[in-house]
C-alpha cells in the first residue's frame, strides 16, 4: 500500500498507477478513488484508464471530461437503459454486472455467488424494469427482505401487480410475486405460469445451514421448476454447489469476489473480559462514522448497551417519534428508548418489523451512529456501515463459521460512500473452509427430511432412498397421503398424530371447532394435542401458549399483554431479586418473541396440520381453525388490512381503522389515515405507503 500524500507527487503517483496495473491491485485503486482529491491533476487520466480497465464504471460517473471517445462509448455500453439513479442519470453496471446482465438476457440459468457489495439486487431490478417477463417470482427468506425488495421495485407497479401476500388478487399476466417459500406453496396452485424465477439468499436451501424453513424452500423450489421458468439463484460467497443439481437445472455457476469497496481488518487483543469491554467502549467513542457491532445474542447486546451508556454519561439526548409509540404501546421504561436517546440502536429479529425499520432508518440517515446486531443482521435487510465491530465470534452458543464471518464483515463499506470498510475483530476469524452447498431435493443424503422426500416424483427419488420412501407411504390411503404431502410437515410426526387420534371419537369431537375466538378451555385442549401428540413434548407449556393466544385474539392491545407478562414474571422464583427495569425488559422480549415465533409461525402451522387430520378422520369439515389462525397471525388486525402488516405498519395503527371497504384497501388507508387518531410515528409510516 502507499502513502496518501504520494498521490500529489507526479512521479510517485505514476509509480503507484504502474504498480496497480502490474499487480491488478483492485484494493489500491479503490484507495486512490477514496482519496481522489489528492491525486495529481496530470496523472488523473492514467488512473481514469485504470478505473475503466478494472471495470469500475460506476466510479466514472463524475469523470466524463477525462474520458476519450472510445472510453465514453464503453461507458455508455455499461449503462442500463431502464434504471435511473436519484439524479435521473442512467445507472452504470460494473464490468461483471454487465457480463451477467448479458447472460441473463440470453436466457441462461445462473447461480451467482458474489460478495454482499457486488450489487446482485441491481440485476433483479434491471430485469423487472425491462417489463419483458409476464410473471416474475422472487423468493426471499424473510418478511423484512420481502418488504425491502417491494420498496425497491414499487416504481414498476404501473406494469406489474406486486404480490407479497397470499390474500392479494392475482392477474392472468404481469404479476411480480415477492414471497417467502411458505407463501409460494400456498399460492402456487393459483399461478398459471412463471417466466422468471429468482431465489435470493439461495444458500438457505442447504440442510447444513440448519434453517427452520429449509423443507419449505426445497419443496417450493422443486414445484416451481416444473413450470420451466428462467432461473436466477443469488447467494453470498460459496465455493461449490452439488454438481447433480447444477446439471439437473442446466445452471451456469458464476463465482466471483469482485467488489467495488475494500476492507481493512484490525485485530484487537484483550487479556480479560473487562479489558475487552473497555476497549470496545473506547473504540466506539473514537469512531464518528456509522458503526455496527456484531454480538452473539440479544442479551449481550443489551448488556453492552447498558454499560456503554452508564460509562458515557455525556453525549446526545435524541428524541424520536417512536418514543410516543413506545410509551403508549410497550412501556415508558423499556430500555430501547434509553438506547435510542443515546444514539444506539438494537437490531433484534424478535422486534416488530416497524421497530427494526425505524432504527435502520435512523441509522442510515445518521440520526444514530451505533447499531448492536446479532445474526438477525445477516438475515435482515441490506444495511451497511463504515465500520463493523465483531465483538464475539459466536452466534448464540455456536462458533461462527467462515461463511457467517464473511457475511457479517461484508456489511462494512458502501460503493460511492464508504470506499473502505473497517472491520475490527476481538477474536481471530474462523479458519477459512470450503463452503459447499448441498441441495436436499437432489443430494438426498442422511439428513433429508421426510416431508421433502415424500413430495418428490418417483423418477427423482434416488435408489438409496427408495426403501425409506416406501416405508413412509406404507399403509397410507392415497387421499391421506395427499394430505400429508400438502402439509409440508414431518411425515413421522403426522403419522404419529393420526394414529393417536384414530378411533378416538370424543377427542375428535372436542377438536372439531370453528370459532374465531374459541374458549380458553377449547384452545388449551387443542394446543395440548398439538404439543404432546404432534411435537412429542411433555409438560404443560401449552397452557402458557393458550393464555398468550387468548390475550391477542380477544383484542388485547400490546400494552396490556406486556403488562400481564410483567405481572407473571414477578411471580417467578427465577426473577426474585431482579429490579423492575430488568423484569420489564424481559417481559417485552418474551411477548415479542411469542408474537414473532409462535403466533405468526409455529402455532398456525401446527394447527393447520391438526385440522387436516381431524377432518380426514371425521369424514367431514367439522374443524376449521382458519378464522382463529388469521386473527392470531395478524395480531387481531382485520384480515382486510393484514397486508399492511407486511408493509411494516404497526398493528396498533391498523386496529384504529373501522368499517373498511372490501376492495382497494391500501388506497383507502392512504386517503383516510389523517382522519384517524394516530400517533405522529404511525402517521409517518402511513405517509410512506
Secondary structure by P-SEA (a helix, b strand, c coil): cccccccccaaaaaaaaaaaaaaccaaaaaaaaaacccccccaaaaaaaaaaaaccccccccccccccaaaaaaaaaacccccccccccbbbbcaaaaaaaaaaaaccccbbbbcccccaaaaaaaaaaaccccbbbbbbccaaaaaaaaaacccccccccccccccccccccbbbbbccaaaaaacccccccccbbbbcccccccccccccaaaaaaaaaaaaaccccbbbbbbcccccccaaaaaaabbbbbbbccccbbbbbbbbbbccaaaaaaaaaaaaaacccbbbbbcccaaaaaaaaaaaaaaccccccccccaaaaaaaccccccaaaaaaaacbbbbcccccaaaaaaaaaaaaaccccbbbbcccccccccccccbbbccccccccccccaaaaaaaaccccccccccbbbbbbccccccccbbbbbbccccccccccaaaaaacccccccccaaaaaaaaaccccaaaaaaaaaacccaaaaaaaaaaaccaaaaaaaaccccccccaaaaaaaaaaaacccccccccaaaaaaaaaaaaaacccaaaaaaaaaaaaaaccccccccaaaaaaaaaaaaaaaaacccccaaaaaaaaaaaaaaaaaccccccaaaaaaaaaaccccccaaaaaaacccaaaaaacccccccaaaaaaaaccccccccaaaaaaaaac
